[in-house]
Amino acid sequence: MSGDLTGGPAHRPEQFDAIVVGSGAGGGVVAAELAERGRSVLLLEAGPHRSAADHMRWEAHANHDIWFPVAFAEPQAAGEPPVPLFRGRCVGGTTTVNTKVALRPGAEDYEKWHAATGLVGDGGEPFGEADLLPHIERVEHRLGVRERSDWQTCVHTVEPGFRALGAELEPVMSYTDPNCMRCGSCLQGCPTNAGKSTLNAYIQPAVVGAGLVLRAGCEVQRILIDDTGSDRAQATGVQYTGPDGEPRRAGAAVVVIAAGALGTPGLLLRSGVPEIAGGSPSSRQIGRNLGFHAARLVAGLFAEPQDAHMVYPISAHCMKFQRDADGGFLVEAATVQDPIGFAIGVCDERGLPMWGEELAAVTRRYRYVSSLLTMINDENTGTAFLDERGRDRYTCNFNERERERLDRSLKFAREVLEAAGAQRVLPTGVVSTHLQGSCRMGSDPERSALDSRCESHDVARLFIADGSVVPRTLSVNPSLTIMALASRVAELIDADERGYLTGARATQPAPA
């Protein structure tokens, strides 16, 4: 299913209070909350519209249907492999295919944000938990976040390994409801809607009850910007291609870009924001400071079946090393890894990709694998840019501290699995699914692309609401924080302190 899901004429001249580009953790929340506050909102999504009725445990199909093709961050150091970058491409974005982990930022995360961009909150103090907590709690309530301690064999197998190393596994906080049947289809989309996404928790209710206009299969080429007749350029709408391939335009009082940390910088660059801004320091920040929350899957091969493919998402985590001073990494167990992904990514004990008879033999023992996921605190040393043909490209350049964390986290995971009785320990290379920081918010235009409200320093009425706004990569899974920041953006836009939205609301605001 794609196109206009509200039945409106496809080519009529249109004007909205807000246009939101991208329907993932950021865009889905902003669009729904603005619509529920009575604003007229157009939500554009490049990917298809898929519901629970479309989801099934068919890995190869989902990889092509609701995931972007794998992108790569090219290393700037010679002789290193590129880092694969994964993200969803459908209504709901990556929230449709993620592992539903709901962790709040730590105190050190907020401290890093202020240090990176001078970010301050509404009271003029360094931005901290008090500035975001009301929005976190609002999102947690809507998603029905709950503790999951119903561990299965694959978790109980590795838990003694953590204890043997003086560490502890804790139950995960998850946005899955009691209808979760632990079928393991998380990465292909939840077939029961037990796994919450911005589609089923935000977008669909707003389409049905608040007049949100959702159009899937629509790719935005550029933001329309008026740089004449005022002291500051202003966003006025977007140009996009519909499912039929025809170019279209829509206007809005505000434009919210939520194409993710990989998609948003390129859209701003193709729209000419740096040129319109005269190469200002803030416009030069677009695409810089890309963070990866660099990860590895570390598989333990055991003597008994683990069936780690039949689990609810991430089942538990070890937070002992979360702070930089304690190691700067998290370990999660057990992680969902499907057969094709396992076979493609698994390496031998030397870290070299497997192939041939050895790969076949290991893959035949897929049911005997229990995997850990390591994620490090990175320092936003990547970039997003356009090549000479205008295509999105990415680089990575891990520094010595990041490399040390990658090594330490792998060593710890290996020791855990060995202590738990694994016959072999087989890691993957470094990958990323938690992209952040490429258009970061801050109170210092020299170090940020956006102000503390997530509005462009250079283009009025242009807001960003996705992982790219995060000033420094979080130490925890970022989806809850991205949704909370997006909820804050929706509240700020609706409050309309700068007079962007005029006239009557489209509908009466929904009850809080």
C-alpha positions in Angstrom: 0.0 0.0 0.0 1.3 3.5 -0.8 0.1 6.9 -1.7 -2.5 9.2 0.0 -4.1 7.0 2.7 -6.7 9.6 3.4 -8.4 9.7 0.0 -7.6 13.3 -0.8 -7.0 14.5 -4.4 -3.4 13.8 -5.3 -2.6 17.0 -7.3 -4.6 19.8 -5.7 -2.8 22.9 -4.6 -2.1 22.2 -1.0 -1.1 24.2 2.1 -0.6 22.7 5.6 0.4 24.0 9.0 3.2 21.5 8.9 4.9 19.1 6.6 6.9 16.3 8.1 9.4 14.3 6.0 10.0 10.8 7.4 7.8 8.7 9.7 10.2 7.0 12.0 11.0 7.7 15.7 11.1 11.4 15.1 8.7 12.2 12.3 6.0 9.8 13.3 5.8 11.4 16.8 5.9 15.0 15.5 3.3 14.5 12.9 0.9 12.6 15.1 1.2 15.0 18.1 0.7 18.1 15.9 -2.3 16.6 14.2 -3.8 15.6 17.6 -3.3 19.2 18.7 -5.5 20.3 15.8 -2.9 21.3 13.3 -3.2 20.3 9.6 -0.2 18.0 8.9 1.1 16.2 5.8 3.4 13.3 6.6 5.6 12.1 3.7 7.4 8.7 3.8 9.7 7.4 1.1 9.0 3.7 1.9 5.9 1.6 1.7 3.0 1.4 4.1 3.0 -2.0 5.7 0.9 -3.1 8.6 0.9 -6.2 10.9 -1.1 -8.0 8.3 1.8 -7.7 5.9 4.6 -8.8 8.4 5.9 -12.4 8.4 9.1 -14.2 9.3 10.5 -13.9 5.8 14.0 -12.3 6.2 15.0 -12.0 2.6 11.7 -10.4 1.6 11.7 -7.9 4.5 15.3 -7.0 3.8 14.3 -5.7 0.3 10.8 -4.4 1.2 11.0 -2.5 4.5 14.8 -1.9 4.9 17.0 0.6 3.1 19.8 -1.1 1.1 22.8 -1.3 3.4 24.8 1.9 3.3 28.5 2.0 4.3 30.7 4.4 6.1 34.1 4.4 4.4 37.1 4.5 6.8 39.5 7.3 6.4 42.3 5.0 7.8 43.9 2.8 5.2 43.3 -1.0 5.3 40.2 -0.9 7.4 36.8 -2.3 6.3 33.8 -0.1 5.8 31.1 0.0 8.5 27.6 -1.3 7.4 24.8 1.1 8.3 21.3 -0.3 8.7 17.9 1.5 8.8 14.2 0.9 8.1 12.4 2.2 5.0 8.7 2.0 5.6 5.9 3.9 7.4 7.2 3.8 11.0 10.8 3.8 9.8 13.3 1.9 11.9 10.8 1.7 14.8 9.0 -0.9 12.7 12.0 -3.2 12.6 14.0 -2.4 15.7 14.2 -4.3 19.0 11.9 -2.0 21.1 14.4 -1.2 23.8 13.4 1.8 25.9 16.3 3.1 27.9 16.6 6.7 29.3 19.7 8.8 28.8 22.2 8.7 31.6 23.5 11.8 33.4 26.8 11.6 31.5 24.9 11.7 28.2 23.3 15.1 29.1 26.7 16.4 30.2 28.2 15.4 26.9 25.4 17.2 25.0 26.2 20.5 26.8 29.9 20.1 26.3 29.5 19.4 22.6 27.3 22.3 21.6 26.7 24.5 24.6 23.1 23.2 24.7 21.0 24.9 27.3 17.4 24.3 28.4 14.5 26.7 28.7 15.8 28.0 32.0 19.2 28.9 30.6 21.0 26.1 32.5 22.8 23.2 30.8 20.2 21.0 29.1 19.6 18.1 31.4 17.1 15.4 32.5 14.6 18.0 33.8 14.2 19.4 30.3 13.5 16.1 28.6 11.9 14.0 31.4 8.2 15.1 30.8 8.5 14.1 27.2 10.2 10.8 28.0 7.4 10.0 30.4 4.8 11.0 27.8 6.3 8.7 25.2 6.8 5.8 27.7 3.1 6.0 28.7 2.0 6.0 25.0 4.2 3.1 24.1 3.3 1.1 27.2 6.9 0.6 28.2 7.3 -2.3 30.6 10.0 -4.5 32.1 10.6 -7.8 30.4 12.1 -10.4 32.7 10.6 -13.5 31.0 14.0 -14.8 29.9 14.4 -17.8 27.7 17.0 -20.5 27.5 19.5 -18.5 25.5 19.6 -15.8 28.2 19.8 -18.2 31.1 22.7 -19.9 29.3 24.9 -16.8 29.2 23.8 -15.2 32.5 26.3 -17.3 34.6 29.1 -16.1 32.4 28.3 -12.5 33.4 28.2 -13.4 37.1 31.5 -15.2 36.7 33.1 -11.9 35.5 31.5 -9.9 38.3 28.9 -8.3 36.1 25.1 -8.5 36.2 22.4 -8.9 33.6 19.3 -6.7 34.1 15.8 -7.1 32.7 15.2 -4.8 29.7 12.6 -2.1 29.5 10.7 -2.7 26.3 7.9 -1.2 24.3 6.2 -4.5 23.6 2.7 -5.3 25.0 1.5 -8.6 26.6 0.4 -9.9 23.1 4.1 -10.5 22.3 4.4 -14.2 21.5 8.2 -14.2 21.4 8.1 -15.3 17.7 11.3 -13.4 16.9 9.9 -11.6 13.9 11.0 -8.2 15.2 13.4 -7.4 12.4 10.7 -8.2 9.8 8.0 -6.2 11.5 5.7 -7.4 14.3 2.9 -9.6 13.0 0.7 -9.1 16.1 1.3 -5.3 16.8 2.6 -6.3 20.2 5.8 -4.5 19.2 5.0 -0.8 19.3 6.2 1.5 16.4 5.4 5.0 15.5 3.0 3.5 12.9 0.7 1.6 15.3 1.2 3.8 18.4 1.2 7.3 16.8 0.5 7.6 13.1 -2.5 5.3 12.5 -4.4 6.7 15.5 -3.8 10.2 14.2 -4.8 9.3 10.6 -8.1 7.8 11.9 -8.9 10.3 14.7 -7.1 13.6 14.0 -7.0 14.1 10.2 -3.3 13.4 9.7 -2.6 13.1 6.0 -0.2 10.3 5.4 1.4 9.6 2.0 3.8 6.7 1.6 6.0 6.0 -1.4 6.8 9.7 -1.7 10.4 10.8 -2.0 11.3 14.4 -1.1 13.8 16.0 -3.5 14.3 19.3 -1.7 13.0 21.8 0.8 11.5 24.9 -0.7 13.2 28.0 0.8 12.4 31.6 0.2 15.5 33.8 0.7 14.0 37.0 -0.7 12.3 39.8 1.1 13.3 39.1 4.7 16.3 39.2 6.9 16.3 35.4 7.2 15.5 32.7 4.7 12.3 30.8 5.4 11.2 27.2 4.6 7.9 27.3 2.7 7.3 23.7 1.7 8.8 20.7 -0.1 9.1 19.3 -3.6 8.6 15.6 -3.8 7.9 12.7 -6.2 4.7 10.7 -5.6 4.2 7.0 -6.1 3.3 7.6 -9.7 6.7 9.3 -10.3 5.1 12.7 -10.9 6.7 15.7 -9.2 4.6 17.5 -6.7 4.8 20.5 -4.3 3.2 21.2 -1.0 3.4 24.3 1.1 3.5 24.7 4.9 3.9 27.2 7.7 6.7 25.0 9.1 8.7 22.1 7.6 10.0 19.3 9.8 12.7 17.1 8.4 13.0 13.6 10.0 14.8 11.5 7.4 17.3 10.2 10.0 20.9 10.9 10.7 21.8 9.4 7.3 19.0 11.1 5.2 18.6 14.5 6.7 22.0 16.0 6.0 21.8 15.1 2.3 18.4 16.6 1.9 19.5 19.9 3.5 22.6 20.0 1.3 20.6 19.3 -1.9 18.2 22.1 -0.8 21.1 24.5 -0.8 21.0 25.5 2.8 24.8 26.2 3.1 24.7 28.4 0.0 21.6 30.3 1.2 23.3 30.8 4.5 26.4 32.2 2.9 28.5 29.3 4.3 27.8 30.3 7.9 29.5 28.3 10.7 26.2 26.6 11.6 25.5 25.6 8.0 29.0 24.0 7.8 27.9 21.8 10.7 25.5 19.9 8.4 26.7 16.4 8.0 29.5 16.7 10.5 29.7 14.8 13.8 28.0 11.6 12.6 27.9 9.1 15.4 27.5 5.3 15.0 27.1 3.8 18.5 29.4 1.2 16.9 28.3 -2.4 17.6 29.3 -6.0 17.2 27.3 -9.2 17.5 29.4 -11.8 19.3 28.0 -15.4 18.9 28.6 -18.2 21.3 28.3 -21.7 19.8 27.0 -24.1 22.6 26.5 -27.8 22.9 22.7 -27.6 23.5 20.1 -25.8 21.4 19.6 -22.1 22.3 16.9 -21.1 19.8 17.8 -17.5 20.2 15.9 -16.7 17.0 12.6 -17.3 18.9 12.8 -14.5 21.5 11.3 -11.1 22.2 13.7 -8.5 21.1 16.7 -7.7 23.3 16.0 -9.7 26.5 18.6 -8.3 29.0 21.5 -5.9 29.3 24.7 -5.4 31.3 25.1 -1.7 32.3 28.3 -2.1 34.4 30.5 -0.4 31.8 28.1 2.3 30.6 30.1 5.4 31.8 33.3 6.2 29.9 35.3 5.9 33.1 34.0 2.4 33.6 34.7 1.2 30.0 32.3 3.1 27.8 30.2 0.2 26.4 27.0 -1.8 26.9 26.3 -5.5 26.4 22.9 -6.8 25.5 21.7 -10.4 25.5 20.2 -12.3 23.8 20.0 -10.4 20.5 17.8 -11.4 17.6 19.8 -12.4 14.6 18.2 -14.1 11.6 19.8 -16.9 9.6 20.8 -14.9 6.5 22.2 -12.0 8.6 24.1 -14.5 10.7 25.6 -16.3 7.8 26.6 -13.0 6.1 28.1 -11.4 9.1 29.8 -14.2 11.1 33.6 -14.2 11.3 36.0 -16.8 12.7 38.1 -16.3 15.9 40.6 -14.2 14.0 37.8 -11.8 12.9 38.0 -13.0 9.3 34.8 -13.6 7.4 33.8 -17.3 7.1 33.2 -19.0 3.8 33.0 -22.4 2.2 32.6 -25.6 4.3 33.4 -23.9 7.6 30.6 -21.4 7.1 28.2 -24.2 6.1 29.1 -26.2 9.1 28.6 -23.3 11.5 25.3 -22.2 9.9 23.9 -25.7 10.2 24.4 -25.2 14.0 22.4 -21.9 14.0 20.0 -23.2 16.7 22.9 -23.7 19.0 24.0 -20.0 19.0 23.4 -17.4 21.6 24.6 -14.0 20.7 25.6 -10.9 22.7 25.4 -7.4 21.3 28.2 -4.9 22.3 27.7 -1.1 21.7 30.4 1.5 22.5 30.2 5.2 23.4 31.6 6.7 20.3 32.7 10.3 19.8 30.8 11.3 16.6 33.9 11.1 14.3 31.9 10.3 11.1 30.6 12.6 8.3 27.7 12.6 5.9 28.2 14.4 2.6 27.2 14.4 -1.1 29.5 13.0 -3.8 30.0 14.7 -7.2 26.7 13.1 -8.4 24.7 14.3 -5.5 24.5 10.9 -3.7 24.6 10.4 0.0 28.0 9.3 1.2 29.5 8.6 4.7 32.9 8.3 6.3 34.1 7.0 9.7 37.3 7.7 11.5 37.4 6.0 14.9 39.9 7.6 17.3 42.1 5.8 19.7 39.5 5.9 22.6 36.8 4.4 20.4 39.1 1.7 19.1 40.0 0.8 22.7 36.3 0.5 23.6 35.7 -1.7 20.6 38.5 -4.0 21.7 37.5 -4.0 25.4 33.8 -4.7 24.7 34.7 -7.6 22.3 37.1 -9.1 24.9 34.5 -8.9 27.6 31.8 -10.5 25.5 34.2 -13.3 24.5 35.1 -14.0 28.1 31.4 -14.0 29.1 30.6 -16.6 26.5 33.6 -18.7 27.3 32.7 -18.6 31.0 29.2 -19.7 30.1 30.5 -22.8 28.3 30.6 -21.7 24.6 32.5 -24.1 22.4 33.4 -21.4 20.0 33.1 -17.5 20.0 32.4 -16.0 16.6 32.1 -12.2 16.3 30.9 -10.0 13.4 32.7 -6.9 12.2 31.7 -3.5 13.4 28.2 -2.4 12.3 25.8 0.4 13.2 22.0 0.7 13.5 21.9 3.7 16.0 23.0 6.6 13.7 23.0 10.0 15.5 24.4 13.5 15.4 24.8 14.7 11.8 22.7 17.9 12.3 23.1 18.5 16.0 21.2 20.9 18.1 22.9 23.4 20.4 23.0 26.9 21.7 26.3 27.8 20.0 25.9 28.3 16.2 29.6 27.7 15.8 29.2 24.1 16.9 25.6 23.2 15.9 23.3 23.2 12.9 20.2 23.8 14.9 19.2 25.9 18.0 18.0 24.4 21.2 14.4 24.2 19.8 15.7 22.0 16.9 15.1 24.9 14.4 17.8 25.7 11.8 20.1 28.5 12.8 20.0 29.7 9.2 16.5 29.0 7.8 13.4 30.0 9.8 10.5 27.6 10.0 12.8 24.7 9.3 12.9 22.1 12.1 14.7 18.8 12.4 13.3 16.0 14.6 15.3 12.7 14.3 18.5 11.1 15.5 20.6 13.7 13.7 19.8 16.4 16.3 21.5 14.4 19.1 24.7 16.4 20.0 26.7 13.4 21.2 25.9 9.8 20.6 24.0 8.3 23.5 25.3 5.5 25.6 22.0 3.7 25.4 19.6 2.6 22.6 18.4 6.0 21.2 14.8 5.4 20.0 13.1 6.5 23.3 15.3 9.7 23.4 14.6 10.5 19.7 10.8 10.1 20.3 11.0 12.3 23.4 13.0 15.0 21.6 10.4 14.8 18.8 7.6 15.2 21.3 9.3 18.3 22.6 9.6 19.7 19.1 5.9 19.1 18.5 5.1 21.0 21.7 7.3 23.9 20.8 5.9 24.2 17.2 2.4 24.1 18.5 3.1 26.7 21.2 4.0 29.0 18.3 6.0 31.5 20.2 7.4 32.9 16.9 4.1 33.3 15.2 4.6 30.8 12.4 1.2 29.2 12.7 -1.8 31.5 12.1 -5.5 31.0 11.8 -7.8 28.5 13.4 -6.8 24.9 14.1 -7.9 22.3 11.7 -9.6 20.4 14.5 -10.0 20.7 18.3 -7.0 19.4 20.2 -7.2 15.9 21.4 -7.4 15.4 25.2 -3.9 15.0 26.8 
